[in-house]
Amino acid sequence: MIRDICKDVLFLARKSEPATPEDLPVAADLLETLEAHADGCVGMAANMIGVAKRIIAFDDEGTYRVLFNPEIVKKSGPYETEEGCLSLTGTRKTKRWQTIKVQYQDEQFRVRFKTWTGWSAQIIQHEIDHCEGILI
């Protein structure tokens, strides 16, 4: 189901709770909502659709991917950039990392590790910030 984009700054500033297998329908809604906004959005966190759970969805070089409970465990290559967000007006400057290693759970809630670089890494960092209640 395509959900409305949450613009409530107080809600978005709350730290999200860990996702569980019961949250699989939220992930499906998150993906569907992301696909519906593909013309202007490359990633979303569950709080952007009004659910305070640690779930992100993003366009990983042409393939949509969902990560449950993502955590950055290693990072390198800091740089400054500017980002926008569907939930917020305008753009903001921020620091990002060129390469990140992420620990996450897949759809079967198995722990996985993957290293991303470049644009995909930037998207993931933005969405993990959402999970942490950090507004960028």
Secondary structure per residue as TSV (DSSP state, phi and psi in degrees):
chain	resnum	aa	ss	phi	psi
A	1	M	-	360.0	132.6
A	2	I	-	-76.4	125.0
A	3	R	-	-106.2	159.2
A	4	D	-	-69.3	149.9
A	5	I	-	-82.3	125.7
A	6	C	-	-75.5	130.6
A	7	K	-	-121.1	10.3
A	8	D	-	-76.7	104.7
A	9	V	H	-61.1	-36.5
A	10	L	H	-64.9	-41.1
A	11	F	H	-66.8	-45.9
A	12	L	H	-64.3	-25.5
A	13	A	T	-82.3	-4.0
A	14	R	S	-83.0	142.3
A	15	K	-	-71.8	135.4
A	16	S	-	-79.2	151.7
A	17	E	B	-83.3	155.6
A	18	P	-	-59.3	143.6
A	19	A	-	-82.3	151.9
A	20	T	-	-130.2	169.9
A	21	P	G	-56.6	-25.2
A	22	E	G	-67.2	-13.6
A	23	D	G	-91.4	5.5
A	24	L	H	-55.4	-39.9
A	25	P	H	-62.2	-32.0
A	26	V	H	-64.0	-42.3
A	27	A	H	-62.0	-39.9
A	28	A	H	-63.4	-43.3
A	29	D	H	-64.2	-39.5
A	30	L	H	-62.0	-45.5
A	31	L	H	-62.4	-45.3
A	32	E	H	-63.1	-39.9
A	33	T	H	-67.9	-41.4
A	34	L	H	-60.7	-45.7
A	35	E	H	-61.7	-36.2
A	36	A	H	-67.7	-23.1
A	37	H	T	-109.2	20.6
A	38	A	T	-58.8	-24.4
A	39	D	T	-70.1	-19.7
A	40	G	T	-140.5	15.6
A	41	C	-	-149.5	137.0
A	42	V	S	-116.4	-5.1
A	43	G	E	-163.5	154.9
A	44	M	E	-148.2	149.4
A	45	A	E	-109.4	155.4
A	46	A	G	-57.8	-31.4
A	47	N	G	-67.1	-18.8
A	48	M	G	-71.2	-15.3
A	49	I	G	-112.9	18.4
A	50	G	T	87.6	16.6
A	51	V	-	-122.9	117.2
A	52	A	-	-85.6	65.8
A	53	K	B	-125.6	151.8
A	54	R	S	-80.6	77.4
A	55	I	E	-134.7	132.5
A	56	I	E	-128.1	152.2
A	57	A	E	-132.7	142.1
A	58	F	E	-157.8	161.5
A	59	D	E	-86.3	108.7
A	60	D	E	-100.7	82.2
A	61	E	T	54.5	46.6
A	62	G	T	98.9	-6.2
A	63	T	E	-121.2	126.4
A	64	Y	E	-74.8	136.5
A	65	R	E	-133.9	145.0
A	66	V	E	-118.7	134.7
A	67	L	E	-122.3	132.2
A	68	F	E	-102.0	133.6
A	69	N	E	53.9	47.8
A	70	P	E	-71.1	142.8
A	71	E	E	-141.0	133.1
A	72	I	E	-80.5	123.2
A	73	V	E	-107.8	-13.3
A	74	K	E	-155.5	144.1
A	75	K	E	-150.2	149.2
A	76	S	E	-154.8	158.2
A	77	G	E	76.2	62.2
A	78	P	E	-65.6	146.7
A	79	Y	E	-154.0	159.8
A	80	E	E	-98.7	141.7
A	81	T	E	-150.0	-179.8
A	82	E	E	-130.4	134.7
A	83	E	E	-131.9	152.5
A	84	G	E	-113.6	174.3
A	85	C	E	-154.6	140.9
A	86	L	T	-61.6	-30.4
A	87	S	T	-81.4	-14.8
A	88	L	E	-129.3	153.1
A	89	T	E	-86.2	139.8
A	90	G	E	82.0	-166.7
A	91	T	E	-127.0	159.6
A	92	R	E	-137.9	146.1
A	93	K	E	-79.3	146.1
A	94	T	E	-155.4	163.9
A	95	K	E	-100.0	134.2
A	96	R	E	-130.1	173.6
A	97	W	E	-120.5	135.4
A	98	Q	E	-64.9	-39.3
A	99	T	E	-128.0	132.2
A	100	I	E	-134.0	145.7
A	101	K	E	-109.4	128.3
A	102	V	E	-118.6	133.4
A	103	Q	E	-97.9	131.5
A	104	Y	E	-152.2	177.1
A	105	Q	E	-115.7	142.6
A	106	D	-	-86.8	-171.3
A	107	E	T	-64.5	-19.2
A	108	Q	T	-97.0	7.0
A	109	F	-	61.9	32.9
A	110	R	-	-87.3	139.3
A	111	V	E	-73.1	132.3
A	112	R	E	-131.9	160.1
A	113	F	E	-131.0	139.5
A	114	K	E	-151.6	146.2
A	115	T	E	-105.4	130.7
A	116	W	E	-119.8	152.2
A	117	T	E	-132.2	165.1
A	118	G	H	63.7	-137.7
A	119	W	H	-60.5	-45.1
A	120	S	H	-59.9	-41.5
A	121	A	H	-61.7	-40.5
A	122	Q	H	-64.6	-43.4
A	123	I	H	-60.5	-47.9
A	124	I	H	-58.8	-43.7
A	125	Q	H	-61.1	-41.4
A	126	H	H	-61.4	-45.1
A	127	E	H	-70.9	-36.5
A	128	I	H	-65.1	-36.5
A	129	D	H	-56.2	-42.6
A	130	H	H	-56.9	-45.5
A	131	C	H	-59.7	-30.4
A	132	E	T	-86.7	-3.4
A	133	G	T	80.5	16.1
A	134	I	-	-91.7	122.2
A	135	L	-	-96.3	110.5
A	136	I	-	-120.4	360.0
